Amino acid sequence: MEKKAEISKPFYVSSAPKQKTSAEIISEARKSLRTLKTQRPLTPREDQRKLFGPSSSRTPENRPPSAFSLHALNFDVPDSRPVTVKRLTPLEHIPKLPSSPDNEVDTSPPLPKPPVDPVEVKRVSSARARLFKAASQGGLPPVIRPEEFMKRLNSEPSLAKPSPPQAAQKNVFSKGQFRGSSPLLTEPTKADENEKEVFSKKACENSVSSRPGSGSDSIGSPSRTSSRPSSSESTGARNRTGTGNESRTQEVETEEETCYWNAKIIPILQQLESTQNGNDVEYLCGTCVRLYGALEQGNMLERKCKKRASLLKALYRLIDIGSDQLSLQLAKLILALSVTGKNLLNVCKLIFKISRSENNDFLFENNSITDSLLSVVCTEDVFSISEALLYCMGALKFLSGNSTILKELLNKGLVEILLQLMKKINDANKLNKTHFSISGHLLVQLTATLRNSVDQSRQRFLCSEALPELCVVLEQHGSDKDICTNIARIFSKLSSYNDCCAALANCSGCYQLFLALLKKHQKKQDFVVRIFFTLGNLTAKNNNAREQFFKEEGSIDDVLELFRVYYELDITSKASKTHPRVEEERECVQTHTSEVEDVLIKLIRLLANLSIHPTVGTALATNPICVGLLVKVLEYKSIDECEELVINAAATINNLSFYPVRNSVVRARQLHLAELLVKLLLSNNMEGILEAARVFGNLSQSKEVRDFIVQKNVYKFMVALLDAKNQDVCFSACGVLINLTVDKNKRVILREEGGIKKLIDCLRDFGPTDWQLASLVCKTLWNYSEKMTCAALSFGEEETKALLHILSTYLEEDLALDCSSSEDLREFHKVCWETEFIPVAQQLMNRIQRHDTFLEPLTAPS
């Protein structure tokens, strides 16, 4: 279907601003200069889903792993202990603490302690909790000397009264817990934990019976417990300068939140705790869905839940059940609670691990977990979560390979989000190369995801100006073979469309960039073949693109050098079939013969498309290296081995033979070329026969080639081709025959082989639908009858009558204009009928009728 469509599509786009008519476009399809089409290189499907596939240029030790184990213990439970932070400067003054004589440990039994007052415990514990909270959020308070700390505690009115809990607070500094860091960040003692446990129990007992107050927290009310606040609250806590009452107001949850937690959340958590053996995964998943809904209804998602630490701890424990379906629900909940740091990394790893199996794709369909993944990608500070982002992007890459999920992701703005991330990375790399390595890992996943989405999102790429940004990535990461290959695959897909070709051609410096990358990665076949395919598409549809590429310094030389490299590689691969040791002894690209041929096919197609431009075509026709390599392809490669390669080489020679310049290498080697073309004529491949006939149509303008055609009986093939039912084949054969009839001594062979009758049959069969072919037949008959004295003797009596009848019928205007109902074809027929057919047909008919008309012989159009 594509080959038939070539007839009705333009092959040469003029640089003139005037738009061509439909007739001119269709007419140019018959000209000798033609662009070539080819199939897009096939992207192989990887057997396993990995961050970096088996063809990756990254070694295992230089890339993040795709396989790992993940358990509940890998997650950090928030607020379970102070965050490990940078060591602080040692204190200038270390307080002298009482110690036993001779540095011995006091083993005497402890003195009995008075009963603990819950109110006082809350006062001290709240102060300690605020300090530990600040450390857990990463914002460290200023270093405070022990005596200053005690003075500050005593200065607060609510804490001025000495009490046993204050003595317990003093013990924080009595056992050498400094270890080079602030004493405010030490772990709580067992006594502290007991105090918290006693207070928590009493607080829970009083929370249900307490009544709402006036809106401010009462110090004496034990109904509110402090827990980890949201990020906004922690920010406020670090900047606090007010009283302790203000601090406690921000930390303590409201009575309404406590009631909602006890009534809605705790029952669901208890259900999760009661079924942790994993026997009923469906029930656990449903419970997680209800928990998410309850948290969302109570506005407790993100970091708004005061008991977020205990909630996350409960969720982490469920991960060890090992169900992918349950783990995905847990990951959705954990991400919704805005985890950071190590926990964010682990939950992204968890999602990545689940997405590695295609059997789990259905779990992601119609699931808001994809929204959570996209929200991670939208982060502002890319490199602060770079490792988590890497696994997040890896999961998106896998999921984008599923057409159903891809459609959902595109509707959620996948392409736009990824392009924004790409721009952030590009901008960061322009400033410095600090994160260049991790940037490369991220861009491999990002460009692979874009590659998967190209076919369904072409307009999104154009609207988002993705092509210039991709060129920036190529420029910055030109040494990264994985990134270059992914982007080459994107360009090869996009360049199949006219609008994308125009956008890519307008990218400043893209041709220079492509040439530089071809030289750098000339042995990476899957990259080279796609760049040549893209360049072939650009030069097939834009005459300015041909000129711009030709003007790039060393462009033709670089292409021909790669032509030589892959030609020699193909020769080596062919020889290795007979001599296996040859391949072992020579260092060459690790690839298959068919892959090498694919590069040559795309490369030769580029040369054929470039040769459409007169300047470029003339330069290539006079280039001995170019013509020599094309001739070598025809010499060593048969059409049975690789049909497309041989036909492309013949078509390129056909284009170059169009230019009759003085220094043309094609013309200088035309006899050798004619011998090679005879092999194509003798093949059983109709495409090869057609291409050989086209080349002979150009070369036969030379008398040497016409003599060769007669000596080697090539003309018999051309006469026989007139019986073909293909109009293009008949057209090319007529082109050769019309040139043969220029020589008077060769006209007689036309009738001897029955050529006159076959020409008249072509006129009758194809004339009403192809006035171009009809006019070419008339020109051939005109040349043949140049010095005719009797039409019946020259054509034959029956042939003369048939010819006169056909010509008189075709010269009727109504038939010419009504032969097609299509407006475009009607215009084409009208132009060809008026400008090509009528003049020669009228003269031919007059000559036959008068028998004495003498005009100069006609030659075939190039």
Order of alpha helices (4+ residues) and beta strands (2+ residues): alpha-alpha-alpha-alpha-alpha-alpha-alpha-alpha-alpha-alpha-alpha-alpha-alpha-alpha-alpha-alpha-alpha-alpha-alpha-alpha-alpha-alpha-alpha-alpha-alpha-alpha-alpha-alpha-alpha-alpha-alpha-alpha-alpha-alpha-alpha-alpha-alpha-alpha-alpha-alpha-alpha-alpha-alpha-alpha-alpha-alpha-alpha
